[in-house]
Amino acid sequence: MDTISFDEFMAVDIRAGTVISAEPFPEARKPAIKLRVNFGEEVGVKKSSAQITDHYSPEELIGRTVMAVVNFLPRQIGPFMSEVLVLGFPDADGAIVLTAPENTVPNGARLA
């Protein structure tokens, strides 16, 4: 396992946001959902493609709080530009389970 400094860790901007829209992404190579996430005033609304179809449907994601890295360079995924990386952990079968704060936090709250 590689180690990083605290300053390197702090350079990764991880924020909480609320999913405001979610739709299937059939053009993706692997099953995915296109998300629009509100990260509050400072960051705004950002788009993400997330391979989370094993545990989530687009309908149940609306209003859900997610965590994402908001300072990666945008990445073209087929016809879609993904602006943030939504975070999760693989379950025992490798399917992604989303990461979220245990209690309510404001949109844009930064991981501390």
C-alpha positions as MATLAB code, in Angstrom:
seq = 'MDTISFDEFMAVDIRAGTVISAEPFPEARKPAIKLRVNFGEEVGVKKSSAQITDHYSPEELIGRTVMAVVNFLPRQIGPFMSEVLVLGFPDADGAIVLTAPENTVPNGARLA';
ca = [
       0.000    0.000    0.000;
       1.331    3.424   -0.970;
       1.347    6.196    1.605;
       0.480    9.844    1.047;
       1.011   12.945    3.117;
      -1.790   14.751    4.909;
      -1.406   17.643    2.456;
      -1.898   15.239   -0.468;
      -5.048   13.892    1.167;
      -6.379   17.412    1.761;
      -5.916   18.158   -1.959;
      -8.730   15.680   -2.686;
     -11.953   17.688   -2.356;
     -14.682   15.292   -1.167;
     -18.119   16.848   -0.734;
     -21.657   15.812    0.135;
     -24.440   16.535   -2.311;
     -28.054   15.678   -3.060;
     -29.019   13.767   -6.204;
     -31.492   15.968   -8.107;
     -31.867   13.781  -11.201;
     -30.965   10.244  -12.211;
     -31.526    8.362  -15.447;
     -30.318    5.168  -17.101;
     -27.163    5.459  -19.206;
     -27.632    2.751  -21.875;
     -24.754    4.096  -24.014;
     -22.182    3.254  -21.302;
     -20.035    0.144  -21.816;
     -20.959   -1.135  -18.341;
     -24.411   -0.581  -16.821;
     -24.503    2.910  -15.300;
     -26.759    5.725  -14.165;
     -26.332    9.393  -15.118;
     -26.629   11.606  -12.054;
     -26.972   15.341  -11.474;
     -25.894   16.226   -7.939;
     -26.363   19.534   -6.101;
     -23.226   20.362   -4.110;
     -24.457   23.741   -2.894;
     -23.520   27.291   -3.799;
     -19.723   26.970   -3.872;
     -19.526   23.907   -6.174;
     -22.945   23.953   -7.845;
     -24.720   21.153   -9.715;
     -22.388   18.562  -11.270;
     -22.894   15.491  -13.465;
     -21.573   11.984  -12.860;
     -21.836    8.564  -14.452;
     -21.981    5.894  -11.757;
     -21.838    2.107  -12.146;
     -24.310    1.506   -9.326;
     -27.137   -0.338  -11.095;
     -26.793   -3.532   -9.011;
     -28.087   -1.844   -5.850;
     -29.902    1.283   -7.073;
     -32.532    2.358   -9.577;
     -32.634    5.925  -10.890;
     -35.947    6.589   -9.123;
     -34.676    5.703   -5.650;
     -31.585    7.911   -6.010;
     -33.509   11.186   -6.268;
     -33.093   13.097   -2.983;
     -30.337   10.808   -1.727;
     -27.159   12.296   -0.241;
     -23.958   11.049   -1.878;
     -20.255   11.764   -1.439;
     -18.067   12.666   -4.406;
     -14.625   13.899   -5.371;
     -15.417   17.259   -6.948;
     -11.952   18.397   -8.065;
     -10.994   15.738  -10.627;
     -10.753   16.813  -14.245;
     -13.977   16.028  -16.161;
     -13.957   12.669  -17.955;
     -15.714   11.843  -21.208;
     -17.716    8.611  -20.902;
     -19.248    7.882  -24.284;
     -21.499   10.829  -25.137;
     -21.561   12.029  -21.487;
     -19.112   14.302  -19.635;
     -18.714   13.133  -16.034;
     -17.616   16.023  -13.792;
     -17.328   14.339  -10.377;
     -16.555   10.865   -9.009;
     -19.353    9.552   -6.783;
     -17.864    7.363   -4.047;
     -18.779    3.910   -2.831;
     -17.385    0.582   -1.684;
     -17.652   -2.781   -3.449;
     -19.756   -5.383   -1.668;
     -18.729   -9.058   -1.506;
     -19.754   -9.478   -5.172;
     -18.004   -6.309   -6.369;
     -21.201   -4.243   -6.768;
     -20.841   -0.649   -5.565;
     -22.597    0.513   -2.385;
     -22.747    4.306   -2.163;
     -21.003    6.209    0.617;
     -23.023    8.820    2.516;
     -22.878   10.676    5.834;
     -24.755    9.033    8.693;
     -26.600   12.247    9.592;
     -27.906   15.162    7.527;
     -25.243   17.605    6.331;
     -25.633   20.607    4.039;
     -24.980   20.280    0.312;
     -21.339   21.094   -0.311;
     -20.123   20.010    3.130;
     -16.482   18.998    2.773;
     -15.105   15.783    4.274;
     -13.120   16.807    7.345;
];
